[in-house]
Amino acid sequence: MLRRLRVEDDMREMTHGELAAMCTNLQKACSKQLRSEEAQLFGLLAAFYEEGREKQEGCGYQDLLDTINEDLASGYQRANAVACKNQDRGSLRALVWGEKVSKLLKSLLVRYEKQKNSLLDGTNVYVCEICGFVYVGEQPPAICPICKVPSFKIQAVQKEAI
Amino acid sequence: MHAARNIALCTKDCVCLFVCPTGATDTENGQIDFSKCLSGCRLCVDACPSHAIYLVSSNYPKPQKKETEVKDSLFDLAASKVKQESMAKALASESDDPVFRQLCKSVAMSNHIMAEDCYREAGYILPQSDAVRSLLKDLLAKEEGKADFPADAVRKLLEKL
């Protein structure tokens, strides 16, 4: 079973993996405000939770695809409905980006199943640091097609042997 | 509120050196010396011909209230993204194919960024907010004394934020 912590006013439970993402989010927010010491402290906390991340050993490729499909079939629908009802612009913005990125991730994984390594051989893979958009190709686009950030925020992911 | 320089925009016009009353803009590292910068002075901000200097707030307005149901649905999505990140990491670590590992690593990074964005919009956009303070206090209360838990870092954050 996952080790969970009860956190915050509404006593929401968070796993270590979730807290790792929460802390890197706050680390980035501090960096944006040029609060480098606070950013570094959140980094320490993020590293602690990353170390304790709940492992998904033995999961298969199909399990990953199933989880994306679940988000696309129900997670985004539910979240969009409540964000709409509450006229929460910020949340609607995040949901639009996230749903597009998830659809593209799904199509990438489906294509990889068919084409295997020939899909990525001899080309590059990039991830947009802002929205998570994954791009396969020679050069990253000049601006991210999902969130419109300029390409210096779109990072190459290297092929690494073990 | 102090000034900061966006190095990517700065074209070394050096007007900031000329207008700054304290010499805060005269540094070796390309950034402004925040300790010398006069709060709200903004002479350099207005003078810079390349719009490379901006003001960093020290007092942000209270974040808008997040409804519990909105927050819940974003936390649910974030949990799913974190799970996918962990799955992609497991698939990468169990494979010795550099191309497949590259794919999984990208999927993991993408999901981590999407999870962060969900938390950002769930009320954790500003580190200096009540939501973050109460999260930090809660973590400290629960994890204090556990091996490797950076309790001092959390205490320092509570002090500084």
HADDOCK unambig.tbl for C-alpha pairs under 7 A between the chains (distance, minus, plus):
assign (segid A and resid 7 and name CA) (segid B and resid 135 and name CA) 6.38 0.50 0.50
assign (segid A and resid 7 and name CA) (segid B and resid 138 and name CA) 6.12 0.50 0.50
assign (segid A and resid 8 and name CA) (segid B and resid 134 and name CA) 6.06 0.50 0.50
assign (segid A and resid 8 and name CA) (segid B and resid 135 and name CA) 5.32 0.50 0.50
assign (segid A and resid 8 and name CA) (segid B and resid 138 and name CA) 6.45 0.50 0.50
assign (segid A and resid 17 and name CA) (segid B and resid 82 and name CA) 6.17 0.50 0.50
assign (segid A and resid 18 and name CA) (segid B and resid 79 and name CA) 6.28 0.50 0.50
assign (segid A and resid 18 and name CA) (segid B and resid 82 and name CA) 6.02 0.50 0.50
assign (segid A and resid 21 and name CA) (segid B and resid 112 and name CA) 6.28 0.50 0.50
assign (segid A and resid 21 and name CA) (segid B and resid 115 and name CA) 6.30 0.50 0.50
assign (segid A and resid 21 and name CA) (segid B and resid 116 and name CA) 5.39 0.50 0.50
assign (segid A and resid 22 and name CA) (segid B and resid 116 and name CA) 5.98 0.50 0.50
assign (segid A and resid 22 and name CA) (segid B and resid 119 and name CA) 6.21 0.50 0.50
assign (segid A and resid 25 and name CA) (segid B and resid 116 and name CA) 5.08 0.50 0.50
assign (segid A and resid 25 and name CA) (segid B and resid 120 and name CA) 6.88 0.50 0.50
assign (segid A and resid 26 and name CA) (segid B and resid 127 and name CA) 5.84 0.50 0.50
assign (segid A and resid 29 and name CA) (segid B and resid 126 and name CA) 6.59 0.50 0.50
assign (segid A and resid 29 and name CA) (segid B and resid 127 and name CA) 6.61 0.50 0.50
assign (segid A and resid 30 and name CA) (segid B and resid 127 and name CA) 6.67 0.50 0.50
assign (segid A and resid 33 and name CA) (segid B and resid 56 and name CA) 6.54 0.50 0.50
assign (segid A and resid 38 and name CA) (segid B and resid 157 and name CA) 6.31 0.50 0.50
assign (segid A and resid 41 and name CA) (segid B and resid 153 and name CA) 5.39 0.50 0.50
assign (segid A and resid 41 and name CA) (segid B and resid 157 and name CA) 6.99 0.50 0.50
assign (segid A and resid 44 and name CA) (segid B and resid 150 and name CA) 6.88 0.50 0.50
assign (segid A and resid 45 and name CA) (segid B and resid 150 and name CA) 6.33 0.50 0.50
assign (segid A and resid 48 and name CA) (segid B and resid 149 and name CA) 6.45 0.50 0.50
assign (segid A and resid 55 and name CA) (segid B and resid 86 and name CA) 6.28 0.50 0.50
assign (segid A and resid 56 and name CA) (segid B and resid 86 and name CA) 5.82 0.50 0.50
assign (segid A and resid 56 and name CA) (segid B and resid 87 and name CA) 5.24 0.50 0.50
assign (segid A and resid 56 and name CA) (segid B and resid 90 and name CA) 5.90 0.50 0.50
assign (segid A and resid 57 and name CA) (segid B and resid 90 and name CA) 5.58 0.50 0.50
assign (segid A and resid 59 and name CA) (segid B and resid 87 and name CA) 6.43 0.50 0.50
assign (segid A and resid 64 and name CA) (segid B and resid 84 and name CA) 6.08 0.50 0.50
assign (segid A and resid 64 and name CA) (segid B and resid 87 and name CA) 6.39 0.50 0.50
assign (segid A and resid 67 and name CA) (segid B and resid 84 and name CA) 6.94 0.50 0.50
assign (segid A and resid 75 and name CA) (segid B and resid 77 and name CA) 6.18 0.50 0.50
assign (segid A and resid 78 and name CA) (segid B and resid 73 and name CA) 6.99 0.50 0.50
assign (segid A and resid 79 and name CA) (segid B and resid 70 and name CA) 6.79 0.50 0.50
assign (segid A and resid 79 and name CA) (segid B and resid 73 and name CA) 5.05 0.50 0.50
assign (segid A and resid 79 and name CA) (segid B and resid 74 and name CA) 6.55 0.50 0.50
assign (segid A and resid 82 and name CA) (segid B and resid 69 and name CA) 6.69 0.50 0.50
assign (segid A and resid 82 and name CA) (segid B and resid 70 and name CA) 5.77 0.50 0.50
assign (segid A and resid 83 and name CA) (segid B and resid 70 and name CA) 5.76 0.50 0.50
assign (segid A and resid 90 and name CA) (segid B and resid 121 and name CA) 6.04 0.50 0.50
assign (segid A and resid 91 and name CA) (segid B and resid 121 and name CA) 5.38 0.50 0.50
assign (segid A and resid 94 and name CA) (segid B and resid 117 and name CA) 6.49 0.50 0.50
assign (segid A and resid 94 and name CA) (segid B and resid 118 and name CA) 6.69 0.50 0.50
assign (segid A and resid 98 and name CA) (segid B and resid 114 and name CA) 6.16 0.50 0.50
assign (segid A and resid 117 and name CA) (segid B and resid 99 and name CA) 6.25 0.50 0.50
assign (segid A and resid 120 and name CA) (segid B and resid 99 and name CA) 6.84 0.50 0.50
assign (segid A and resid 127 and name CA) (segid B and resid 106 and name CA) 6.49 0.50 0.50
assign (segid A and resid 127 and name CA) (segid B and resid 110 and name CA) 6.55 0.50 0.50
assign (segid A and resid 129 and name CA) (segid B and resid 113 and name CA) 6.86 0.50 0.50
assign (segid A and resid 130 and name CA) (segid B and resid 113 and name CA) 6.89 0.50 0.50
assign (segid A and resid 131 and name CA) (segid B and resid 113 and name CA) 6.29 0.50 0.50
assign (segid A and resid 131 and name CA) (segid B and resid 114 and name CA) 6.30 0.50 0.50
assign (segid A and resid 132 and name CA) (segid B and resid 110 and name CA) 4.02 0.50 0.50
assign (segid A and resid 132 and name CA) (segid B and resid 111 and name CA) 6.73 0.50 0.50
assign (segid A and resid 132 and name CA) (segid B and resid 113 and name CA) 5.40 0.50 0.50
assign (segid A and resid 132 and name CA) (segid B and resid 114 and name CA) 6.07 0.50 0.50
assign (segid A and resid 133 and name CA) (segid B and resid 110 and name CA) 6.53 0.50 0.50
assign (segid A and resid 134 and name CA) (segid B and resid 106 and name CA) 6.94 0.50 0.50
assign (segid A and resid 134 and name CA) (segid B and resid 110 and name CA) 6.89 0.50 0.50
assign (segid A and resid 157 and name CA) (segid B and resid 102 and name CA) 6.65 0.50 0.50
assign (segid A and resid 157 and name CA) (segid B and resid 106 and name CA) 6.55 0.50 0.50
assign (segid A and resid 158 and name CA) (segid B and resid 102 and name CA) 6.37 0.50 0.50
assign (segid A and resid 159 and name CA) (segid B and resid 98 and name CA) 5.35 0.50 0.50
assign (segid A and resid 159 and name CA) (segid B and resid 99 and name CA) 5.85 0.50 0.50
assign (segid A and resid 159 and name CA) (segid B and resid 102 and name CA) 5.08 0.50 0.50
assign (segid A and resid 160 and name CA) (segid B and resid 98 and name CA) 5.09 0.50 0.50
assign (segid A and resid 160 and name CA) (segid B and resid 102 and name CA) 6.87 0.50 0.50
assign (segid A and resid 161 and name CA) (segid B and resid 96 and name CA) 6.98 0.50 0.50
assign (segid A and resid 161 and name CA) (segid B and resid 98 and name CA) 4.88 0.50 0.50
assign (segid A and resid 162 and name CA) (segid B and resid 96 and name CA) 6.45 0.50 0.50
